Amino acid sequence: MITDLLSEAEMKKAVALWILDNKRGAYLPAGMTREDYALSFELPELNFEYARSYADASGDIVTLMKAEIILKDWETKSGSKGESLAIYRVMKTPSSNPDSEPFPAGYIIA
């Protein structure tokens, strides 16, 4: 069972702060807070690919789509170890209408 789903805005903030903390060249401009940085952050293009599907407790079909942001060692602030962040888009299809288009239910950061 999936818990702690993030909204799109919460996912964007989490990615922004991860980039700020891990990517070489990402910095807070003078006078800007981490919140301001997250609000002005533009998400990189995320290429979501199918990860898996299953039925949840209510019988709805849950589909996980995965995208990953990968920083090579030379792109990280440490310069010695690569970092990655997995982002899952959670899609649901109601069991009452399995032929309908799945709808977004939220995001998971791993």
C-alpha positions as CSV (number, residue, x, y, z in Angstrom):
1,M,0.0,0.0,0.0
2,I,1.3,3.4,-0.9
3,T,1.3,6.1,1.7
4,D,2.7,9.6,1.9
5,L,2.0,10.6,-1.7
6,L,3.4,14.0,-2.6
7,S,1.5,16.6,-4.7
8,E,3.2,17.9,-7.8
9,A,4.3,21.1,-5.9
10,E,5.7,19.0,-3.1
11,M,7.6,16.8,-5.5
12,K,9.0,19.8,-7.3
13,K,10.2,21.3,-4.0
14,A,11.8,18.0,-3.0
15,V,13.6,17.7,-6.3
16,A,14.7,21.4,-6.1
17,L,16.2,21.0,-2.7
18,W,17.9,17.7,-3.6
19,I,19.5,19.4,-6.6
20,L,20.6,22.3,-4.4
21,D,22.1,20.0,-1.9
22,N,23.8,17.6,-4.4
23,K,24.6,19.3,-7.7
24,R,27.8,21.2,-8.3
25,G,27.0,24.6,-9.5
26,A,23.6,24.7,-7.8
27,Y,23.7,27.5,-5.2
28,L,21.4,30.0,-3.4
29,P,21.7,33.5,-4.9
30,A,22.3,36.2,-2.3
31,G,19.2,37.0,-0.4
32,M,17.3,33.9,-1.6
33,T,16.0,31.3,0.9
34,R,15.7,27.6,0.1
35,E,12.0,28.1,-0.1
36,D,12.4,30.9,-2.7
37,Y,14.8,28.6,-4.6
38,A,12.3,25.8,-4.7
39,L,9.5,28.1,-5.8
40,S,11.5,29.5,-8.7
41,F,13.0,26.1,-9.7
42,E,12.3,24.7,-13.1
43,L,12.1,20.9,-13.1
44,P,14.4,19.2,-15.6
45,E,12.5,17.2,-18.2
46,L,11.6,13.9,-16.6
47,N,11.2,10.8,-18.7
48,F,8.8,8.6,-16.9
49,E,8.8,5.0,-17.9
50,Y,6.6,2.1,-16.7
51,A,7.9,0.5,-13.5
52,R,5.0,-1.8,-12.3
53,S,1.3,-2.2,-11.7
54,Y,-0.7,-3.9,-9.0
55,A,-4.2,-3.8,-7.5
56,D,-4.5,-1.9,-4.2
57,A,-6.7,-2.8,-1.2
58,S,-9.9,-1.4,-2.9
59,G,-9.2,-3.2,-6.1
60,D,-8.1,-0.1,-8.1
61,I,-5.2,-0.6,-10.5
62,V,-2.1,1.4,-9.4
63,T,0.6,2.0,-12.0
64,L,4.0,3.3,-11.0
65,M,5.9,5.3,-13.6
66,K,9.6,6.0,-12.8
67,A,12.0,8.8,-13.7
68,E,15.5,9.2,-12.4
69,I,17.8,12.1,-12.0
70,I,21.4,10.9,-12.1
71,L,24.4,13.0,-11.2
72,K,27.8,11.6,-12.2
73,D,30.6,11.9,-9.6
74,W,32.0,15.0,-11.3
75,E,28.6,16.7,-11.2
76,T,28.2,16.3,-7.5
77,K,29.3,18.7,-4.8
78,S,31.5,16.0,-3.3
79,G,33.1,15.3,-6.6
80,S,33.8,11.7,-5.6
81,K,30.5,9.9,-5.6
82,G,27.6,9.9,-8.0
83,E,24.1,10.5,-6.7
84,S,20.6,9.6,-8.0
85,L,17.0,10.4,-7.1
86,A,14.1,8.2,-8.2
87,I,10.7,9.9,-8.8
88,Y,7.6,7.8,-9.1
89,R,4.4,9.1,-10.6
90,V,1.5,7.1,-9.2
91,M,-1.4,6.6,-11.5
92,K,-4.7,5.0,-10.6
93,T,-7.4,3.3,-12.6
94,P,-10.7,2.7,-10.8
95,S,-11.7,-0.9,-10.7
96,S,-15.3,0.2,-11.5
97,N,-14.1,1.5,-14.9
98,P,-10.9,-0.4,-15.9
99,D,-11.1,0.9,-19.5
100,S,-10.8,4.5,-18.4
101,E,-7.6,6.6,-18.5
102,P,-5.5,6.4,-15.4
103,F,-5.5,9.5,-13.3
104,P,-2.6,11.0,-11.4
105,A,-2.7,10.2,-7.7
106,G,0.6,11.8,-6.6
107,Y,4.4,11.2,-6.5
108,I,6.9,9.3,-4.4
109,I,10.5,10.3,-4.0
110,A,13.0,7.5,-3.3
